């Protein structure tokens, strides 16, 4: 059962899960957050989301392009990059 106060986070969690394909640490943590939604309040969910790996790093490739989660999934960025 999901805590009604955090139900609004489900679409964001699902969106991030898709966009973070290839970022296993962040995806695993998202699954953990989703599994524990019934035990978390809003502040705890936000805190957990803000500690995902992709929030702390800029991922760039050899063309100095920086991955933008809003534009493409990590796996798309990774697959079009050489390194």
KEDRENVEX-674019 format. One record per residue (C-alpha): x, y, z. Coordinates in nm, 3 decimals. Example, Ala and Ser with C-alpha at 12.3 -4.5 7.8 and 13.67 -1.06 7.14 Angstrom:
! KEDRENVEX-674019
+---------+---------+---------+
:      px :      py :      pz :
+---------+---------+---------+
:   1.230 :  -0.450 :   0.780 :
:   1.367 :  -0.106 :   0.714 :
+---------+---------+---------+
//
This chain:
! KEDRENVEX-674019
+---------+---------+---------+
:      px :      py :      pz :
+---------+---------+---------+
:   0.000 :   0.000 :   0.000 :
:   0.131 :   0.342 :  -0.095 :
:   0.119 :   0.637 :   0.139 :
:  -0.132 :   0.880 :  -0.018 :
:   0.092 :   1.181 :   0.052 :
:   0.373 :   1.041 :  -0.161 :
:   0.157 :   0.891 :  -0.438 :
:   0.233 :   1.197 :  -0.655 :
:   0.598 :   1.088 :  -0.672 :
:   0.519 :   0.769 :  -0.866 :
:   0.520 :   0.931 :  -1.213 :
:   0.850 :   1.102 :  -1.138 :
:   1.004 :   0.779 :  -1.012 :
:   0.883 :   0.594 :  -1.323 :
:   1.016 :   0.872 :  -1.550 :
:   1.356 :   0.866 :  -1.380 :
:   1.370 :   0.487 :  -1.395 :
:   1.333 :   0.498 :  -1.773 :
:   1.577 :   0.786 :  -1.822 :
:   1.840 :   0.630 :  -1.597 :
:   1.870 :   0.308 :  -1.795 :
:   2.240 :   0.224 :  -1.783 :
:   2.288 :   0.390 :  -1.444 :
:   2.246 :   0.080 :  -1.231 :
:   2.319 :   0.239 :  -0.891 :
:   2.057 :   0.509 :  -0.941 :
:   1.802 :   0.265 :  -1.083 :
:   1.850 :   0.024 :  -0.794 :
:   1.800 :   0.308 :  -0.548 :
:   1.484 :   0.417 :  -0.733 :
:   1.343 :   0.067 :  -0.700 :
:   1.421 :   0.075 :  -0.330 :
:   1.246 :   0.411 :  -0.293 :
:   0.942 :   0.282 :  -0.481 :
:   0.930 :  -0.035 :  -0.272 :
:   0.940 :   0.172 :   0.047 :
:   0.693 :   0.446 :  -0.049 :
:   0.441 :   0.321 :   0.206 :
:   0.697 :   0.384 :   0.481 :
:   0.828 :   0.723 :   0.365 :
:   0.693 :   1.074 :   0.399 :
:   0.735 :   1.351 :   0.140 :
:   1.056 :   1.490 :   0.290 :
:   1.214 :   1.146 :   0.300 :
:   1.122 :   1.074 :  -0.063 :
:   1.268 :   1.407 :  -0.177 :
:   1.580 :   1.346 :   0.026 :
:   1.624 :   1.002 :  -0.128 :
:   1.568 :   1.132 :  -0.482 :
:   1.818 :   1.411 :  -0.434 :
:   2.088 :   1.162 :  -0.336 :
:   2.074 :   0.966 :  -0.662 :
:   2.415 :   0.948 :  -0.831 :
:   2.316 :   1.146 :  -1.138 :
:   2.237 :   1.450 :  -0.922 :
:   2.604 :   1.486 :  -0.824 :
:   2.787 :   1.428 :  -1.152 :
:   2.798 :   1.576 :  -1.499 :
:   2.836 :   1.298 :  -1.751 :
:   3.019 :   1.417 :  -2.060 :
:   3.160 :   1.247 :  -2.365 :
:   3.458 :   1.305 :  -2.593 :
:   3.274 :   1.583 :  -2.780 :
:   3.229 :   1.765 :  -2.447 :
:   2.854 :   1.708 :  -2.465 :
:   2.694 :   1.684 :  -2.124 :
:   2.413 :   1.435 :  -2.071 :
:   2.078 :   1.604 :  -2.010 :
:   1.826 :   1.369 :  -1.851 :
:   1.541 :   1.578 :  -1.990 :
:   1.653 :   1.523 :  -2.347 :
:   1.757 :   1.159 :  -2.358 :
:   1.809 :   0.850 :  -2.151 :
:   2.154 :   0.775 :  -2.018 :
:   2.177 :   0.463 :  -2.235 :
:   2.114 :   0.674 :  -2.550 :
:   2.385 :   0.919 :  -2.448 :
:   2.622 :   0.633 :  -2.362 :
:   2.558 :   0.449 :  -2.690 :
:   2.636 :   0.753 :  -2.905 :
:   2.957 :   0.825 :  -2.713 :
:   3.289 :   0.658 :  -2.773 :
:   3.410 :   0.680 :  -2.413 :
+---------+---------+---------+
//
